[in-house]
């Protein structure tokens, strides 16, 4: 084979290796994680594992609170807090997956891909409901895309990423999917007390491990 053609093929192969998404999640990749320490002992903070291990570079995708957007962070940034939520002795509360089903490795990979889309859209924080978007802007959409979302809460990140991929967490049989377009679906996830990060984990998720 011509050496020049061989070089071009090698470069093309390298580009594919870098740009193609992974086909199957490994380790804790694609699982939800939680820590305590929000409003003292009252509530928790949630996020998603973007990488297989806490020791990887920027292993977590979450939203850190007011004045923050959905982003990739180091492990200690998730567990310890931010400048607005001062570093303290928070406790890691575990890795979780939805009670409704044990997602396959490929499904967890899809959850990670959705979380990365949220981070790439720089979505702002909302404290009063899991997620907000202008549901009146379309009468034809079936699913809420990451680019449609105006604001989101930490448990909304978890809820949306799983339910966008048809893995149920919280809600009634009719309106459980937060990623479905429409005012009734959005309102079902809007109560500040019916669903919280702590309730999401304790009532609708199954703990995989308490060890960080």
N, C-alpha and C positions, 0 to 999 in steps of 0.2 A: 504494500500500500504506500502511496506517495506520502512522504514525511509531512508535507504541509497539510494534507487532508487529515492525517492522523492527529496532528496538533489541534486542528479545528475541532475534531470529534472529542478530544480530551477536554478542551475548554467547554464545549457544549455539555458534556457529561457533568462537569463540575458545577456549571450553572444550574442544571436540573437538580443536583443534589442539594444545593443551597436553597433554591426557591420552592421546590415541591413540599407541600405539607406532609407531616408525618402521618402514617396510616394507622397507627395504633398507639394509644397512650400507655405509658409504663409508670411504675411506682405509684405515687399518689396523684399523678397528673390527672386533672379533670375532676377531682373530688373537691367538695366544699370544706372549708376550715373555719374555725371560730375561736375567739378568745373572749374572756370576760373583761370587766373594767369600764363599761359604758354606764354612766350615771351611777357610779359606785358598783354595788353588786346587782343592780336592777336589770341591766341588759347586757347583751353581748355584741361583738362586732364580727362580721362575716366576710369571707372572700373565697377565691377559687385558686387552686394550685395550677399554675401555668406550666410548671416544670415537675419532674418526678420527685424531687427532693428539696427539703428546706435549705440544703447546702448549695444548691445551684444558684446561678446569677439571676437576680430578680425573679424568684420563684412564684410570687403571688400577684394576682390581679385583684384589685379592690378599689373602693372609693373611700378616702380617709376622713370625710366629714365636710362641713361648710368650708368654702373657698378651695375645695379640692375637686379634681376630676377623676374619672376611672383611669387607673394607671397601673404600671408594673412597679413593684416595690421589693426591697430586700426583706428577708424574713423578720429581722428585728423591727423594721418599720411597721410591719403588720402587727406583731405581738406587743410591741412596747407603746406604740402610739405616735402622734405627730406633735408639732409645735402647738397646735390648737388643743390637742388632747394630750397633755404632758406625759412624758415617759414615766411609767410607774411599774409596779410589780404586778402586771397583769398575768393571768394564768391561761395557758393554751388549753382549749376545751376539746380539741380533737379534730380528726378527719371524718367527714360524713358523706353519705350518699343517700338519695331519696328512699323512703320506705317503699314507695310504689314499685320500684324495680331496682335490680342491681345492674347498672349500665355496663355494657360490654366495653372492652378497651377501645373499640372503634367509636362507640357512642361518646365515651369520655373525650376522645380526640375531637369530636364535633363540638362538644361543650367548650373545650379550650379554644377552638377556632372562633366560636361566637364571642367568648370573653375578649379575645384579641381584637375583634371588630369593635366592641364597646370602647376599649382603650384607644383605638385608632380614631374614634369619633369625638374624643375629648368631652365626654358627657359630664355635666355638672351635677352637684349633689342636691338631693331633696330629702328633707327630714320628716315630712308629714305623710308620705305615702311611698310605696315601693318603687313606683315608676310613674312618670308623667309624660304625655305627648299630646298633641292637638288632634284628638280623634275626629274633629269636624273638618279636617283638611282633606279628607278623602271619603268617598262613599263606595269605593270599589276595592280597597285593599282588604286582604284576608289576614295578613300577618304584619306585625310591627317590626320594621327593620331597625338595626342599630342607628342608622342615620335619622330615623323618625323621632328618636327619644330626646326629649329636652333635658330632663333631670331624672336621677335614679338614686336609690338608697343602697346601702351595702347588701342587705338581704334581697333587694331587687336585682342586683347583679347576679346573685346565685339563682334566684327564681327564674329570671329571664333566660339565662344561659341554658338551664336544663329544659325549661318548658318550650323554648324556641325549637328545641330538638325533640319535642313530644315526650319528655320525661316529667311526669307530674310531681309537684311538691305539695303546694297548699291550694285549697279551694274546693268549691262545690263541683259536682259532676258536670254541671253545665258551663261554669265560668272559671274553671281552675287554670286555664292556660293564659298567663299574663301576656304572652306574645301574640295572642289573637287580637285583631283590630276591633275596636268598638268601645263605646262609653261604658257598657255594662261590665265588660272584662276589666277595664281600667278601674272602675269604681269598686269592684270586688276585692281589689288588692290595695285599696286606698286607706283602709282603716288603720290609724296609728296604734291601735291596741289589739285588734283581732289577729294581726300577724306582725311579729317583731323578729329581729335576728335570733333572739333566744328561743322564742316559740317555734320558729322555723326549724331550728336544730333539734330541740327537745321533743317536739310533737310530730314533725313530718319528715325527719331524717333519721338514719340509722348510723350509729357510730362505728367506724371501722377500726380506729385506734385512738387512744388518748395520749400516746407517746409522740412528741414532736419529732 
